[in-house]
Amino acid sequence: MDWYPIIDEVSCIKCGVCMDQCNYDVFDKSLGSQPVVSKPDNCLSGCSSCGCSCPTGAIIFYHEDQYNRDQLKVCCGCGQQCQMNC
């Protein structure tokens, strides 16, 4: 496992946007809008859609420092692989 989201519990406002944006079943949704990373192995290396969608910037990624913007696999704007490069 070389990439997965880490939630800053202090900054997180528990809005649930990150869980709605994730397409890889990384979060446990049984606690409502409280994001809990329950399946970090499901996260796609380089995917940053949950972190980009977080309104408070409460999500960082394990090994994020080893990636540059060109290596990210998911668009921050739409949460999918696209040509926008936003």
Secondary structure, DSSP 4 states (H G I P E B T S, - for coil): ----EEE-TTT-----HHHHH-SS--B-GGGTT---B--GGGSPTT--HHHHH-TT--EEETTGGG--GGG--S-TTTSS--S---
